[in-house]
Structure formats: C-alpha cells, structure tokens
C-alpha cells in the first residue's frame, strides 16, 4: 500500500463495464475519505507493467484476462484478486450456476431453499425432442426461457412460454426452467463480503392472476412473451404489493449469505429468491445467481462496499508482512 501524507492508501485496480454507474461522485468521495483509490486497468497492456495494486477488482470472464491476473499475482503474491477464475466461471453458464445452491447445507436450512427444475436444450434440437425432454424433467407450462450463456449481450432478456405450442418458437441453445408461483414478489439478496442487503421487489404475477385479472390474457398465452426484468422495477415499488408475503428473517438471510459465499467461492454476488407459492417464509426457490451485480441500484451501497475493500486490504497487509 502506498503512503500519502503519512497514511496508507489502498490501491485498487479495476476492469469492468458500466463504471460510470458504479463510481458515482458519492462513492468516490467516500472511498477517498477512507483511504481507497481506484485505478482503471489499461487495456492491451499487461498487468505486470501497471500498478502497483493491492487489490484487483473485475467483472470479466475471458481466459486472457484471468491469465493476466495470475501472472501479476505470481510476481506480487500479496495481491488479492476479486475474484479468481474458479468462482466467476462457474456462473458463466446458467445450467451450472445453481449447482452451488444445491450444495447448500440442507441440514442447516431444513429444505427452506430449493432450486427449480430445469433442462438444457442444445442447438438444432427438434421440437419433438424438446417436448419429450420437458416431460422427462417434470416441467410443464408455463416455463421460463433463458439464454444458456450468462455473460453475453441479451443474456438477461428472458421469456415465458404459457402454452406448449410456444415450444415451436424456441431458438436454442437455451435453458428452460419451471415457473414457480410466488405471489408476485421477489427477494434480491445482495452480498458484499460478510454484509448483506435484501431488497423486496415486484415480480411477474402468478399464472392464475393473469388469467383471471386480464380479460385479454387468454388469447396471448399461446405466444412466447418477454419476462419483465426485475432490475427495471424501482426498488420502492416492491413494498406496495402483496403484503401477505412476509420478508425473510434476517437470521435466515445471514446464514444463507455465509453458506452461499462458501459454496460459490465468491464474495460479491446476488441471488433471487422466490417465496414458493407466495408462502410466508416457509420455503424459497433460488432462481438466479449473479457475480458482481449492480450494487449502485441500492441506496447507501458505498459504505458496505468500501468496508469490504478495507477488510480485504487488511488481509493483504498481513500477507505482505508474512512474505517479507
């Protein structure tokens, strides 16, 4: 760590898109006040020719980048990578990203967290085969259609098939995932190191509500329709719907955050939890996992994020002393 006016400055090299949204003026001011400076990594120049860095923070998944980071760490073993390839690449494929959730300590959670049924559809799979695969997986309509890759343009553009005729319109490769009635409520659990925030958001209504409340719904149910992005629904609107669904208990969320951190081998991520059948905290379906999500959507994200960086920096400093 560099010294500035007698105090140590934590130097964080970063590489990711949408930096303008994340590095708000308030965020940078808070970082400076805590002795943290963020330095953008220059593209096309090896990391070993840049720096020095105490921490490297990124949201990338290309193999050249991971090699570049490992080369830098081999020459600077005290440096902390957030995060190494193992945890990040495990989420790059939607078929695999829920496997870590399936490794949750079931004894600890007593079956309170489950994952949905899903089936992977390869390119050029005939419609007849898709129908058979859905039946074998126990998935009926409606179901969610997701791009298989989780880090490409359009990967968050999801669709929902209400009737089996919609299978004819699928364009694999895709991941097909069962739709779970959840009372129109989604809980987004954001984890930053050892801290967490749970945000309640509006979600798509249960299927019965669509059919009964919208007289024009039935003629449309044979088509594939876009699934609204949860991230596009303002946070404050989440508390205005379905008051019958209770928020998860903080103690449960704290244990879940710690267990997911262990399983995912990540410290910056979020998961989407649906209250199964709109139940009151008895059982949740974990439907999505994302590395380094849009923390800036949550008011006050600056404080826990910089706290996390300083916790990592303290470990870096201890490692540096040990390596001397």
C-alpha positions in Angstrom: 0.0 0.0 0.0 1.3 3.4 -0.9 1.7 6.2 1.6 0.1 9.6 1.3 0.7 12.2 3.9 1.7 9.6 6.4 -1.4 7.5 5.9 -1.6 4.3 3.8 -3.6 4.4 0.6 -5.3 1.2 -0.7 -4.8 0.9 -4.4 -7.5 -1.0 -6.2 -7.1 -1.8 -9.9 -10.4 -2.4 -11.7 -11.7 -3.6 -15.0 -15.4 -3.7 -15.8 -18.0 -2.0 -17.9 -20.7 0.4 -16.7 -18.1 2.1 -14.4 -19.9 5.4 -14.6 -22.9 3.9 -12.8 -20.8 2.3 -10.1 -18.3 5.0 -9.5 -20.7 7.8 -8.5 -19.3 11.0 -7.1 -20.6 10.0 -3.7 -18.9 6.6 -3.9 -15.5 8.1 -4.9 -15.7 10.7 -2.2 -16.4 8.1 0.4 -13.6 5.9 -0.9 -11.1 8.8 -0.7 -12.2 9.7 2.8 -11.4 6.1 3.8 -8.0 6.0 2.1 -9.1 3.9 -1.0 -8.2 4.9 -4.6 -9.5 3.1 -7.7 -7.2 2.9 -10.8 -8.6 1.7 -14.1 -6.6 -1.1 -15.7 -5.4 -0.1 -19.2 -6.5 -2.4 -21.9 -3.8 -4.0 -24.1 -1.1 -3.5 -21.6 -0.1 -6.5 -19.3 -0.9 -6.0 -15.7 2.7 -6.6 -14.7 3.5 -3.4 -16.5 0.9 -1.5 -14.5 0.2 -0.8 -10.9 1.2 -1.3 -8.2 -2.1 -2.7 -6.9 -3.1 -4.1 -3.6 -6.4 -5.5 -4.9 -7.6 -6.2 -8.4 -11.4 -5.9 -8.8 -13.1 -7.0 -12.0 -16.1 -8.2 -13.8 -14.7 -10.1 -16.7 -14.7 -13.8 -17.8 -12.2 -14.1 -20.7 -9.3 -16.5 -20.3 -6.6 -14.0 -21.4 -7.7 -11.7 -18.5 -7.5 -14.5 -15.9 -4.0 -15.5 -17.2 -3.0 -11.8 -16.9 -4.2 -11.6 -13.3 -2.5 -14.8 -12.3 0.8 -13.6 -13.9 0.5 -10.4 -11.8 -0.2 -12.4 -8.7 2.8 -14.7 -9.3 5.0 -11.6 -9.2 3.1 -9.9 -6.4 1.8 -12.8 -4.2 0.3 -10.5 -1.6 -2.3 -9.1 -4.0 -5.9 -10.1 -3.7 -7.9 -11.0 -6.8 -11.7 -10.3 -6.6 -12.5 -12.8 -7.8 -10.3 -15.7 -9.2 -11.4 -17.7 -12.2 -12.9 -20.6 -10.4 -15.9 -18.8 -8.8 -16.6 -16.5 -11.7 -16.6 -19.1 -14.5 -18.9 -21.3 -12.5 -21.6 -18.7 -13.1 -20.9 -18.2 -16.7 -23.3 -21.0 -17.7 -26.8 -20.9 -16.4 -27.1 -24.6 -16.3 -24.2 -24.7 -13.8 -24.9 -21.6 -11.7 -27.5 -23.3 -9.5 -25.3 -26.3 -8.7 -23.6 -24.4 -5.9 -27.0 -23.7 -4.4 -27.7 -27.4 -4.5 -24.6 -27.9 -2.3 -26.1 -25.8 0.5 -26.0 -27.5 3.9 -29.6 -28.9 3.8 -29.4 -29.8 7.5 -28.7 -26.2 8.2 -31.6 -24.9 6.1 -34.1 -27.8 6.6 -35.1 -27.7 2.9 -36.1 -24.0 3.1 -34.0 -23.2 0.0 -34.6 -25.2 -3.2 -33.8 -24.8 -6.9 -36.2 -25.1 -9.8 -36.4 -27.9 -12.3 -34.5 -27.1 -15.5 -33.4 -28.6 -18.7 -30.7 -27.6 -21.2 -31.6 -27.5 -24.9 -28.8 -27.7 -27.4 -28.7 -26.0 -30.8 -30.8 -27.7 -33.5 -32.8 -29.8 -31.1 -36.0 -30.8 -32.8 -39.3 -29.5 -31.3 -40.5 -33.1 -30.6 -37.3 -33.8 -28.6 -37.8 -30.6 -26.6 -41.3 -31.6 -25.6 -40.0 -35.0 -24.6 -37.2 -33.5 -22.5 -39.5 -31.2 -20.8 -41.8 -34.1 -19.9 -38.9 -36.2 -18.6 -37.7 -33.2 -16.4 -41.2 -32.8 -15.0 -41.6 -29.3 -16.4 -45.0 -28.2 -17.7 -46.2 -24.8 -18.9 -45.7 -22.1 -18.0 -41.9 -22.2 -18.0 -39.1 -19.6 -18.3 -36.8 -19.4 -21.3 -33.2 -18.2 -20.6 -30.1 -17.9 -22.8 -27.6 -20.5 -21.8 -24.7 -18.1 -21.5 -24.9 -15.7 -18.6 -22.5 -13.0 -19.8 -23.3 -12.1 -23.3 -25.4 -9.3 -24.8 -29.1 -10.1 -24.2 -28.4 -12.7 -21.6 -30.9 -11.1 -19.3 -33.6 -11.0 -21.9 -35.9 -13.7 -20.6 -39.1 -15.1 -21.9 -42.0 -17.1 -20.6 -43.9 -19.8 -22.5 -47.6 -20.1 -21.4 -48.7 -22.9 -23.7 -46.8 -25.9 -25.2 -47.4 -24.5 -28.7 -44.8 -21.9 -27.8 -42.1 -24.5 -28.0 -42.2 -24.2 -31.8 -40.8 -20.7 -31.4 -37.7 -21.6 -29.3 -34.3 -20.9 -30.7 -31.7 -23.0 -28.8 -29.2 -23.2 -27.2 -31.4 -22.3 -24.2 -32.1 -23.2 -20.6 -35.8 -24.0 -19.8 -36.7 -23.5 -16.2 -40.0 -24.2 -14.4 -42.1 -21.2 -13.4 -42.9 -21.0 -9.7 -45.9 -19.2 -8.4 -44.6 -16.7 -5.8 -47.2 -14.1 -5.0 -45.7 -11.6 -7.4 -42.8 -10.9 -5.0 -39.1 -11.5 -5.5 -36.4 -11.0 -2.8 -33.0 -10.0 -4.2 -30.2 -10.9 -1.7 -27.1 -8.8 -2.3 -23.9 -10.0 -0.6 -20.7 -7.9 -0.1 -18.2 -9.8 1.8 -19.7 -10.5 5.2 -22.5 -8.0 4.8 -25.8 -8.4 3.0 -28.9 -6.5 1.9 -32.2 -8.0 1.0 -34.4 -5.9 -1.4 -38.1 -6.7 -1.9 -39.3 -6.2 -5.5 -42.3 -6.6 -7.5 -42.3 -9.6 -9.9 -44.5 -11.2 -12.5 -47.9 -12.2 -11.2 -48.9 -15.8 -10.5 -50.4 -17.5 -13.5 -53.9 -17.7 -12.0 -53.9 -13.9 -11.5 -53.0 -13.3 -15.2 -55.9 -15.5 -16.4 -58.4 -14.0 -14.0 -57.4 -10.4 -13.9 -56.7 -9.7 -17.6 -59.5 -10.5 -20.0 -57.1 -10.2 -22.9 -54.6 -12.7 -21.4 -56.0 -16.0 -22.8 -55.6 -15.2 -26.5 -52.0 -14.2 -25.8 -51.0 -17.2 -23.8 -50.1 -19.3 -26.8 -47.1 -17.0 -27.6 -43.8 -16.5 -26.0 -43.8 -13.2 -24.1 -41.0 -11.2 -22.7 -40.4 -11.6 -19.0 -40.0 -8.2 -17.3 -36.6 -7.6 -15.9 -36.7 -7.4 -12.1 -33.9 -4.8 -12.2 -36.1 -2.5 -14.2 -38.7 -2.3 -11.4 -38.0 0.5 -8.9 -37.0 -0.7 -5.5 -39.5 1.4 -3.7 -42.4 -0.2 -5.5 -41.6 -3.6 -4.0 -43.2 -2.7 -0.7 -46.5 -1.8 -2.4 -47.5 -5.3 -3.4 -48.8 -8.4 -1.7 -48.4 -7.5 2.0 -49.4 -11.1 2.8 -45.9 -12.3 1.9 -43.5 -11.7 4.8 -39.9 -10.7 4.4 -37.3 -13.5 5.1 -36.0 -13.4 8.7 -32.6 -11.5 9.0 -31.1 -14.5 10.8 -32.0 -16.8 8.0 -30.5 -14.4 5.4 -27.3 -14.1 7.4 -26.8 -17.8 7.5 -27.8 -18.2 3.8 -25.3 -15.4 2.7 -22.5 -17.1 4.6 -23.3 -20.6 3.2 -23.6 -19.3 -0.4 -20.3 -17.5 0.0 -18.7 -20.8 0.9 -20.4 -22.8 -1.9 -19.9 -20.2 -4.6 -16.4 -19.3 -3.6 -17.4 -15.6 -4.2 -17.7 -12.6 -2.0 -19.6 -10.2 -4.4 -22.8 -11.7 -5.7 -26.6 -11.6 -5.5 -29.3 -14.2 -5.7 -33.0 -14.1 -6.5 -35.3 -15.8 -4.0 -39.0 -16.5 -4.7 -41.4 -17.4 -1.9 -42.7 -20.7 -3.2 -46.4 -20.4 -3.7 -46.4 -17.0 -2.1 -45.8 -18.7 1.3 -44.8 -16.7 4.4 -41.2 -17.5 4.7 -41.5 -21.3 4.8 -39.7 -22.2 1.6 -37.8 -20.2 -1.1 -36.8 -21.1 -4.6 -33.4 -19.8 -5.7 -33.7 -19.0 -9.4 -30.7 -16.9 -10.3 -27.1 -16.1 -9.2 -25.1 -13.1 -10.5 -21.4 -12.2 -9.8 -20.8 -8.5 -9.0 -24.4 -7.3 -9.5 -25.5 -3.6 -9.8 -24.9 -2.6 -6.2 -25.4 1.0 -7.2 -29.1 0.4 -7.5 -29.3 0.1 -3.7 -29.0 3.4 -1.7 -26.0 3.6 0.6 -24.0 0.8 -1.2 -20.9 2.9 -0.8 -20.4 2.2 2.9 -20.5 -1.6 2.9 -18.5 -1.9 -0.3 -15.6 0.3 1.0 -15.8 -1.5 4.3 -15.3 -4.8 2.4 -12.4 -3.4 0.4 -10.7 -2.3 3.7 -11.2 -5.7 5.2 -9.6 -7.3 2.2 -6.8 -4.7 2.4 -6.1 -5.6 6.0 -5.6 -9.2 4.9 -3.4 -8.1 2.1 -1.3 -6.2 4.5 -1.0 -9.2 6.9 0.0 -11.3 3.9 2.6 -8.8 2.8 4.2 -8.9 6.3 4.3 -12.7 6.3 6.0 -12.7 2.9 8.8 -10.3 3.9 
